[in-house]
Amino acid sequence: MSTMLEQIEKTAQLSKNNQMSLMIFQVQFPRNGSHPPYYGMNVFKVREVLEARAYDVSPMPDANPLIEGMIELRGVYLPVIDLPKWMGFDMTDEEREKSIIIVSDFSHNFVGLRVSYIHGVEEKDWAEIHPAGNYKVDVNTNQIINHTYLSNSDDLCFILDIEKLLIEAMPTMAEKIFASAKAVDQRTHRFSNDIYDRTILFAEDSMAIQKYMGMVFDQLNLKYLAFDNGRLLLDYVDSLDSLDEISMVFTDLEMPVASGHTVIKELKLSPKSRHLPIIVHTSMTSENNSRQVLDMGADYFIGKVDTDLIVDTVAKVDHVLYGTPLPEVNI
């Protein structure tokens, strides 16, 4: 088996077992004896790592200050995001020359993230990933979504809200995302009373995406409850005597305490909840990942962020459960 196939298979097995591989990096170089904090992101989103000195950054007129410019990578142009600046740190020209660019894929949006140093890759159980808290360290906590600890160490590793970064760094993309949510017209999207009377549950640890999904459901006049991670959603389901008032479940995959894979597994194993339609809503949009979660029992797989697809999927659930005709498609 090739190295790439081996990595895909390894990642799939980790995910099924509520585990992940975390790429750990720093965004500052040590200065005056300081020890910069560690940050992390799911290896599944990393496409490759580049030495920054090998790539010329071409400026982009009128770009957001967080966008340094574009680099060309094998004929493809990628925006480079100044991750240190977003985190509130500066980087000298000499440090930029020594820095690293992580090429990442978020829902088929390929971007370069400038960092100072790659510490390595560590395998983590999602139970080891904890929601953000109040840290007594010199970091900007507004960008932190979760945390863990380095292996065999008491060093914190902060996991960043990359969706929030993309929304702030690429305001045109953010405007398009939230405009699409605001543009949803409940008058042209009608569901059965069963859907309106019941509640949608969704688990999502990014506050930016939570806000967006809430806007979509509000525009559709649908009831919903949001949970910051998979375990909170599962605990809520367990607390209910009956799930008659629940219509469907949306879940992200990457979440602390319990991942979306665990949400799928536990809901489908329980006789009480196995009938609930499960829609995976994730930025991990590879074909392998889609096949994996559908094989586990999820009913639908949609990438972040696609308002029309969210609305269409609610309509499909309504059609399957309650026989409501699907909306006509104008060709």
N, C-alpha and C positions, 0 to 999 in steps of 0.2 A: 504494500500500500504506500502511495506517495506521501511525502511529508504533509502536503496540504490536506489530503484526505484523512490522514491520521489526526491532524489538528481539528478538522470538522467533527470527526467521530468522537474525539475526546471532549470537545465542547458540548456536543449533544448529550453525552453521558453525564457530564457535570450538571447540565441544566436539569435533566430528569431527576437527579438526586439532590435538587435544591442547592446546587453549588455553582460557583462561577470562577473564572480566572480573572484576576485583577491586575492590570498594568499599573505599576506604581511609579510616580515621577515627582520631580520638584520643579517649581517655576521660578525659583531664585537660586543664585549662586551664593555660597557662603561669603559673608563679609564680616570683618572684624571679629572673627571667632564665632559668628552666629551659626545656628544649625537650622536651615530652612525646613519648613513643614513638608510633609509628604501628601500627595494627592493621588487619586486613583480613578480609573475608568475600566469598564468591561473590555477585556481583550477582544471579544466578539465584534466590537465596533472599530477596532484598529485594523487598518489595511496594510500599512507599512510605516517604518520609522526612517526619517531622512536626516542626514547631516546638513544643517542649514547653510553652511558655507558653500555647498555645492549648487545652490539654487539662487538665482537672482530674483528678487521680489520687485515686480513691476507695479508702480503706484496705480491706484484706481481713483480717478477724479470723482469728487463729491461722495466718496465712500465714508461710512461710519468710522470714527477715530479708532475703533477696535480692530478694523480691517487694515492690516499693513499694506496689502496689495495682493497680486496674483503671482503664482509660480506655475511654470509649465512642467508637467510630469508626463513624459511619454505621449506628448501631443494633447494632453488634457490640461486645462487651466483651472487651478484651484485657488480659492481665497485663503489667505493666511490670517488667522485670528491671533491678536496679541493677547495671549492668555495672562501673562504677568500684569499687563495694564488692567485687564478686567478684574484681576484679583487685588488691584491696588498697589502693585509693585512696579518698580522701574527696572530696566535692563540697559546697561551701557552698550555702546557699539561693539566693544571687545567681547562682551558676554554674548551678544547676538551672534557673533562670529563663531562662538563655541557652542551655540545652542542646538537644539534638536527640534524637528518638525514632525509631529505625529499626524499622519494622514488617517482621517476617520470618516466613517460612513454613518450618517444619521438619517434613516428613512430615504436613502438614495441621495442625500445631500452630502457631497464629499467636500471636506474642509481640511485645512492644515491648522494644527494647534501648536504654537511655539511654546516649548518648555525648556528648562535648563539642563535637565539630567534625567535619564531613565534609570530608576533604581532596580527594576526587575519585574517579574511576574510571580504572583502568589495565588494559589488556589484557596478559595474561601467558601465556607458554608454560608448560605444566606442568613442563618441564625446568628452569624458573627457580624453581620452588617446591621448597624443600629441607626435609628432615626437621629437627625441632627439635634444637638443640645446646646447648652451654654458652655462654651469652651474658654478656659483661662489661658489662652495662647494668642499670639499676635497673628491672627488671620481674619479675613473678612468673612464673617459667617453668613452673610446674605446669599452667597453663592453655594453654600454647602447644603447638601441634601441628606447625606448619611455619613457615617464614619465606621471605621474598624480599627484594628491594631495590626502592625506588622508582625509577621510570624516570629515567635520566640522573643518578643519585645514588648515594651510598654509605650512604644512610639505610636502616636495617633496617625491614621491615614484618612484624610478627608475625601469624600466622594462628591464630585461637583454636579450641580444641576445643569447639565450640558444643554438641555432644551431651553433653559432660561438664558444661557449664554448666546445661543443661536438667535433667539428672539431679540436680544439686546444688540447683538453685533450686526444683525441683518434686519433692520427695521422694516424694509420693504417686504421681507418675508413675513414678519410679524403682523404688519398691516394687512397683508393678504389673508393670513390665518384668521385673525379676529374679525376682519371684514366678512369673511365667508361665514363665520358663525352668526354675526349680526344680520346677515342677508337671508338666513333661513326664515321662510315664511310659513307659519303654521297653517295658513289658509290653503296653501297648495300641497301640504303634506298632512293628510288625514289618516288616522289610525283607528283601530277598533276601540270601543269603550274599555275592553279588557286591558289594552295597553295604557290608556289614559288613567284608569283606576288603579293600576298597579305601579310599583316602584322599581326603577332601574338601580342596581347597585354597581358602583365602579371603584376599583382600586387603582390608585395612581399616586406615586410619591413626588412627582414634579408639581409644584404649586402652579406653575405657569400653565401646564397642560390641564390640571384640575380646573383652573379658571376657564380655560377654553371649552372644555367638555361641558361644564356647567352652563356656559352661555348657549351652546348648541341645544341642550335639553330644555333650557328655559324658553328659548325661541320656539321650540316644538310643543311647549306647554306640557312637558312630561315631568313626572315626579322622579326624584333621584336622591340617592345618598352616596356621598364620596368618602373613601377611606384612604388613609395615607400609606397603607401597606396591605399585603395580602392577608396577614394574620388578623388584622382588625376586621376585615371583611368576613373571614371565616368564623371568627368569634361571634360576630353579629348574626350570621346565619345559624350558628349553633344555638344562639339564645332564643330564637324564634320557635314557638310551638308548631307553627305551620308556615309554609312558604307560599301560601295562596295569594298573598299580596305582593309577591315579587315577580316581575316579568322576565328579567334577564340580568346577566352579569357581564360587565366589561372589566377586563383586567390587563394591566401592564405586565410585562415579564420581569423586568429588573426592579425589585423592591426589597427593602430590608425585612428582616425577620422571616418572612415567607414570600417566595417569589411567585410569579404568575403560574409557573409550572406546578407549584404546590397547591395553588388555588384550584387549578384544573383537576389535579389528582384527587384532592380531598372532596371536592364537590361531586365528582363522578363516582367516587367510592361509596358515598353515603346514599342509602335508599331515599332519604328525605330530600336530597338536593340534586340527585343525578338527572332529573328531568329539566333542570334549569338550563336554558341556552347560554353558552359561554362564548363571548366575543373577545378575542385577544387583540389589544390595541397597543402596538409597540413600534419603536424605531429600529428594532432588530428585524429587518425585513427580508432577510435572505430566503431563498426558496427552501433551503434545508431547514431553516428555523420554522417556516410555515408548515412544512410537511410534518415536522416533529410534533408541534403542538396539536395539529389536527389528529395525528395518530394517538395522542394522549387522551383525546376526547373533546377538545374544543370544537365548537360548531362553525365558527367563522374566524378569519384572520385578516386584520386590516392594519395598514401602516399608518404611523403618525406623519403628517396630520392631514386628513382628507375628510372635510365636512360632508361632502356629497356621499361618500362611502359609509360614513356613520349613519346618516339618514336612511340610505338604501338598506343598510343591514338591519336597522330597526324595523323597516317595512317588511323585510324578508322574514324576520322572526314573527311578526304579526301575521303574515301570510301562512307560515307553517303551523303556528299554534292555533290561530283563530279563523283561518280561511279568508282573511281580508285580501281582496284583489291587489296585485302588485300594480304600482303606478305605470301608466303607459310611457314608453320611451319614444321620444320624437327623434326620428332619424333624418 
